[in-house]
């Protein structure tokens, strides 16, 4: 019998040969004969890949930011329960990480970011946005100050060119250190207790936005209470080769209360907090094809991340104007109680007023929730909204229009 | 030297004609202005210099064709000794057999000349010019009044609408033709209409002179209408001032000198001073002197101003990338000759002797010259623009004697073998070519000087000899050229006022005027 895989490979080789023959004179178009062809995306495993795979019973993976990470470990409900009721262990090593260093790293970041970087003390973290000249967000991430003149920025997307252009003229070095570090989040109401047990009371008592150096099994761990994932969450940063040690040690030590939680559950928790995700609810100004899919921090209700008092920064003039007159409003919606559905268009008084950017069914609220973007006018004018919802039936699907209301953020839990 | 007077209302960097015009407008509005010039003389590329004792010529640029009468009037330059030696020069495309063409062929006599060469061309010419003028008129409102900044100024938007209105009123057929025209080469356009190579060469010369483009380069057609529009805005005439082009900056400097302002030469600016709040504070010179002012106008090109003087740390990454990709390629040489008498050219009338002569026998020759320049070679058959500065201003040479000023486009900045070795060969080729038309030139030649692109750079500070401070191509003019907008000068209080900003190159003074107007307008609105 002929091996179908061998035949497939043979066929691919043939196609490649034909292509190379057709365009023989363009060097680099198909790359060097040994290396991979350029301009093809390659999805990488994270440093925790095999350990995450061992815990992942569904074998459902999610490709995000150029890495694969388990989407669901056991079931969405179980993963979610860990995050909400006990403690969830999340692999965040897929994040893009930049290191800013040098005597003028602070000055460079101060100009780059909309927040006041100078106010950041050692071992403090802050949610940071960076915008273009026109005030549209290029990217967002968590900025940590590790020491004087040394910062770490974890984000999604590729911003190397942007940062390097911005660092031009400063005595600052920007390095992409993605993949050299492992990052594990420990989140949920039990997280504090687990951190106390593994890293001591100092780590457990960390204020939101603070961090410290600790160790587990001789492996240095940087414990940061960033609140990036949910209110009660810690990020544990280690070297990539130490990450599996931390992962297995934590799971072994706290097997009863700690469970791995996948991307889908994290996304649901994020939705319940009402936080927009870069690359999902809006696009960065550098990679967006349409202006309408970009946002200013004000349109994301993240105005507190913009500090006009700190001095000049990129996009300041445009943001001053945008603060007065936001074109769009990103809002959180809560539908009337119903089964899980996919929400799409939002209507105000029968007229389309905007669209849903991400949605999910919240087990706590027992209803569909969504992040949507509405025209600022429609928001101020109308009080009642409806949303198109697509329900899955056993076979096929059907549509309904559901009444929705704008919900305060966070939709679940305390203050954000 | 100890500086006592360190604080001004405004500082202008560069005493080229645009810098001086900007300074003059500010002075007129009662501002205390300091003009800083790196070299020892003012005027930039608009200067008159001696070729040899008693023989004077415009050293760099030699013609005013985009110089608006409006600036002359508003600044009352006549009062300060500015006088045109001639205003109504014609263009003469020289023919070896004496069958020359005179452009623009407005009169019957000029058209008749074209007809003797080609009946078809004489019929097509008025149609061609009418169409070109219609296209040029689309650009005029935006060249004259500056570009509107989106979403800010309603008056400026009205101008934008005026241009759009003109576009809307065009026939559908014309609009489509315009779309094709904008990206075409001038050769494509001319080959469709005309058959006489001399006529085509003469028209194509206006499209490519001063740029790094041949007649077959895409986009050269657009450059033709841009120049036409600039010319129309300026009044549509061509000439030069008494005393050569140096007469213009001299008059401007007298105007500035009479007011509470000063021009400081030998003052090379090293960097711009920016306050902690991100506003301009002043400038620091190479020698360490610091001058303070809340407004700084730079007539240097945008790239030098922003990347070198201001520094990338004050720029957004978008601006840094844009400026690093800014194209400015110069490929022009200047030759000045001192002559013992009027060179004799067969078939020229008196009016035509005082005209602007073109040696561009056909577009093939021009394209070949461009291709040679692109490859770092000297053209075998150079093309050129010539005139006699002493013809209308006899003071420039001893009685009976003359000076000749020649611009040679398509001269490479870096030539094979290096300029030091090939100067003489180049001069000989130019003189030989001119002698084909004026056979007695070599006998009458007394002295000459040549400024190859590297020397133009050294003498006038025009980097790579690019006098436009940035190619005047479709992708670097109008909305793609920096203007006076907030985003174009990244730091509050900094304005660009050189040829590198809209409306661009040529001795126009418009960039300087528009920048000064913007400074005054913003002062009014923001107090």
Interface residues (C-beta under 8 A of the other chain):
Chain A: X107 X108 X111 X132 X133 X161 X162 X165 X166 X168 X169 X170 X311 X312 X314 X315 X316 X317
Chain B: X276 X277 X278 X311 X312 X313 X314 X315 X316 X317 X318 X319 X320 X321 X486 X487 X490
